[in-house]
Amino acid sequence: MNILASGKAVRIDNQYLHVELADGRIISTPLDWYQELLTADERDRFNYHFICGATGIEWPALDYHLSIESMLIGVHHQIAA
């Protein structure tokens, strides 16, 4: 699947990762899909920027990258225990 969705803003609450897209949609996925973000402190969660033409998100302090396409198609980023 090839979806060209670009991000505009990110918000994280206690349950969800919310990404506002450039076209006005907001997509939300469960925060527990992203263990790195779930366990990160608020300062590191807020420290993000868009990459790859705003089709991905990077949290440099966490060395974590996420594609917006993977959020749209429901791909979990959990690490196996």
N, C-alpha and C positions, 0 to 999 in steps of 0.2 A: 504494500500500500504506500503510495506516495502522496502525502498531504503537505501542501505548502501553507503552513500556518505560522505566523510570526507573532512573537510575544511583545507586550507593551508594558506590563507590570506584574509583579509577583506579590502575593500575600500568603502568609502561613498563619493558621490559627492552631488550636489544640488538636483539631481532628483532620484538617484538610490542607492540601497545597492548592491554592487558587492561582490561576494564571489568566490575566486579561489579555486577550488577543488584539492585534491591531485592527481587526474588523469589528470589534465591540463585543464579541462573545467572551464569556468567562467559563473556563473549564476547571473543574475541581476533582481531585483524586485523593483517596485516603492517605493521610500522612504516614501511616504505618507501612505503606508500600515502599517508603524511602527511609531505611534505617539510619542512614547518615544524617538526614534532616531531622528525623524524630529525636535523635539523641544530641543534636547540636544545641548550643546555647543561642539565645535570641540574637546576639550580636553577629554570630556567624551566619545565621539564617538570613539576616537582613543584608549581608554582604554578598550580593549576587550581581551578575551582569549577563546580558544576552550575548550569545556567540553564534557564529555561522549564519549571519544574516537574520538574527533574532529568531531562528528556528530551534535554538537550544539555549539552555541556561547553565551557567557555571557558578559554583560557589568556591572561589579560590582557596579560602582558608580550610575548606573541607576536602579539597581536591576531588570535587564531585561535579559531574556533568549529567544533564538530563535533556533528552530531546522532547520537544513539544508533541511531535508526532506520536511518540510512545505513550504519552499521556492520553492522547485522543483515541488510540486503539486499545488502551487498557493494559499495557505491558507493565507487570510488576517488576520492581528493581530490588527485590529482597535477596539477601544473601542467604544461601542454605546454611542451616545450623550444623 
